[in-house]
Amino acid sequence: MNKTLYISDLNGTLLNSRAELSGYTAEALNRLIANGLHFSIATARTLATAQKILADLTLRIPLVLMNGVLIYDITRQCYVQVHKFPPETVVAVIDTLRRFETTGFMYELKNEELMTYHASLERKPLCDFVEERIARYYKAFRHTDNFADISPEHIIYFTLLDTQERLRPIHEALVTVMEIFSPFGVDFS
């Protein structure tokens, strides 16, 4: 019996240049899965995005989502593993973002519902990110005047979008924050 598990990323691996799963790829994978292939996905994407992209696949093995923060059992339709930030880490990250006068997206998973918060969409990359995900994947975003107004208890992820020049000092500060507060080995590269 073959006990090998095959895991693929999506972007630049399984998807075409339009970030879609081709009919040929879906058909070939479904045939292999039906014949016993153990196959799943590991991606930085959220469940909502991954489900839309993978709708034509008959996956049976849990998905690795948001760079490993979430494991989602596709057959039982529930998260089976969730890595949340400790609340003190969330507070430290928010303080760091405030200190650098930057913002991005903060993700909360509460009662199996993923919510993406944003404080400002003034910068073009942030606005483009939201517009694409609403148009293509029907994702929900919620505005907040201040990330600190959201309880840190269920925060699982942050996304920052900007130039490398602007993000480098934030990265360095966050690495220090994570070394101080986080029980996880976090890599921001």
N, C-alpha and C positions, 0 to 999 in steps of 0.2 A: 504494500500500500504506500502510495506517495504521500509523504507528510510535509513536503516542502510548501511553504507559504510564499506566494509572489505578491509583492506590494509595489504599486506604481504611484508616482507623483502625477499630477495633472498637467500643469503648465510646462511646456517644453518637453513633455514626455508622451503622454497619452492623448493629449488634445491637439487639434490642428491649429493653424495660424489664426483662426477666428475664435480660439478658445472653446471649441466644440468637439464633442466626441463624434467621429465620423460613423456613418452607418456600417461601413466595412469593419471598423474596429469593434463596434458594439456586437455585430453579428459573430465575428471571430471569437471574441471573449466569451460571449454567451454559450457558444458551442463548446469551448474549452471548459467552462465552468460546469456545464451539463455533463461533461465527461469526467468530472472529478477534480478539476483544477481548483486549488485553494488560492483565491485571488481577492485582493482588497486594494484600497486607496489610502495614501497618506498625503495630506495636503495642508496648506495654510488657510484654505477656504473654510467658511462656515458650513453648517449643515444645509441651510437654505440654498446656498449656491451650489454645493456639491450635489444635492439631490436633483436639482434642475439639470445640471450637466450630465449626471449619471442615470437619468430616468429610463434610458433604454437598456440598462444593464440589469441582470438578475443576480446581484451581489447577495451573498449569504453570510459573509464574514464581516465583523465590525469595521467601521471606517475610522481612520485616525484623522482628526480634524484640528484646525487651528494650530498647526505645528506640534501636535501631540498633547495639547491642553485638554482636548476632549476625545473620548472614544465613544462612538455611537454604534449601538447594535441595530443594524438595519432590519433584522427579522423581528425583533421584539419592539422596535421603534422607541428606543429610550437610550439615554446616555448611561453607559456602564462605568465610566471613569471620568472624573472632572478634577482638574488641578486648579484650585483657586489660589489667588495671592493671599497671603496673610494680610489682615486689615492694615497693620502698621506699614507694610510694604506699599499698599495702595496709597495711603496718606503720603508717604515719602515720594512716590512717583508723581503724584499730583502736585506736591510742593516743588519738585524739580521742574515740572513743566511750567508752573507759574513763575518760578525764578527766571526761566529762559524765555518767558513771554511767548510760549508756543502752545499749541493744542493739537489734537488729533482725534482719535476715536477710543472710547473706553467701552469694553464689552462686559455685560453682566449676564450670568446664567442663574436664573431663579425660577424654581418650580418648572424645570424643563423648558423654559422660555428664554431665548437669547435676545437681549436688547443691546443695541449699539447706540451709544450716546455721543453727541458732538457738542462742543461749546461754541464753535465759530466755523463758518465755511468761507471766510474771507479769502483764504489762499486758494488759488486755482486747483492745485492737486487734490485738496480736500473736497472741493465742490465737484470736481470730475469723478472722484471716487464714489461719492453719494449718488450722483446722477446716473452713472453706469449701473450701479447695483440696484437702484430702484427700477430703471428701465428694463434691464435684462433679467434680473432675478427677483423682482418684486419685494426686495428687502425693506424692512422697517428701520427707520432711524428716529431717534428722539433728541430734540434739542434740550440742553440744559445751560443755564447761565454759568454754572460752575460745577466741575466734576466733583468737588468736595461736598456738594449738596446730595450726592447719591451715596447710599450706604456702602461702605467698602467691603461688606461681608460676602458679597457674591461676585466680586470682580475677578475675571479670569484672563483678561487680555487687553493690551493697548496697541494701537497702530498709530505711528507717526509718519507723515508724508511730507517731505521737503527736500531741499538740496542736500547733498553730502556735506557741504560746507556748513550749513546751518545745523545739521543733525549730529555732526561729529562731537561738539562739546556736550550736547545733551546725552549722547551715547556714553561718553566718558563719565559724566555725572551719574547716569543711571546704573552703570556697571558698579560704581561705588555703592550706590543705594542697595543694589541687589546683593552685593557681598555682605553688607551689614545686616539686611533684614530677611533675605530669602533663604528658606531651607533647601531650595532647588539650585542645581548648577545651571544658571541661565546664561545663554550665549546671545549677545545682541548683534553679532556680525551678520 
